[in-house]
Amino acid sequence: MTLSKLGRITLLYDFYGSLLTPKQHEVIRLYYEYDLSLGEIAAEFKISRQAVHDILKRAERSLEAYEAKLGLLAGYLKGRDAAVAGERG
């Protein structure tokens, strides 16, 4: 089963969100959990939409880098898929 980008980032955030900078942590949370637009987040932080976009992309790259090194999400998905397959079989 493949994950949507939203699902993947949300799970990566659950595993590695505490490793992000405070601003990255908050921007990811506002964008993905609260579904705020870049403009709304920019107004909240009193920064440009481009700055929010840059923070968001940098945070997403960081989450993916942590996953590449630690593989917690891959292990979780493998275990979940095995459990689902066991229930079916």
N, C-alpha and C positions, 0 to 999 in steps of 0.2 A: 504494500500500500504506500503510495507516495503522498507526501505532505504538500499542502499549498505553501506559498511563501509566508503567509500570515501564520499558519500553523507551525512551520519550522522555526521562524524567528521567535514566536511565543514560547516554544519549548526550549530553544537555546537560551532565551532570557531567563526561563525558570532555572535552568542548570547553571548558567554562568553570569547572570545579571549582576550579582554582587561583585564581580571582578571588573565591571565597567567603572568609569569615572562617575562621580555624582551627576554631572550634567548629562552624560550619555545615558545613564540609568533612567533619569527623569524623562528625557526626550523619547526614548524607546517606550517607556510606560505610557506617556501621554498619547503617542502616535498609535501604538498597537493595542493597548488595553482600553483607552478612552476614546479612540478613533478621532482625535483632534486633527485638524488640518495643519499643514506647515505654517500657514498664516496665523492660526490660533496659537500655536506653540511659540511662534516668533513674538507675538504680542505679549504672551506670558513672560518670556525671558527678556523682552525689549531688545531683540536682535533681529537681523534680517531673515527672510525665508530661506535665502541661500545658506546662511550660517546654520539654520536648523537642518536643512538638507545635508550639509556636510557632516554635521554631528551624527545624524541618523545613519548615513552611509558608513562613517568611520566606526560607529558602534556595531553595525551589522557585520562589518569585516572583522572586528575584534571577536564577536561571538563565533563566527565561522572559524577563525584562527584557533580559538580555544577548543572548539569541537575537533578540529583537525589534529590537535595535539593530545587531547584527553579522551575523546570518543564516548563521552557519557550518553549523548543522545543516541548514537548508533547502538550502544549496548541496551539502552532502554527500549528502543524500537524492536530490536532483535528479540528481546525477552517478551515484549508485548505480542509480537507476531507469533511467537512460539506458543504462548498461552492461548491465543485465539485459535490457532491450529489445533491445539490439544482439546479445546472445547468442541470443535467440530468433528474430530476424529474419534 
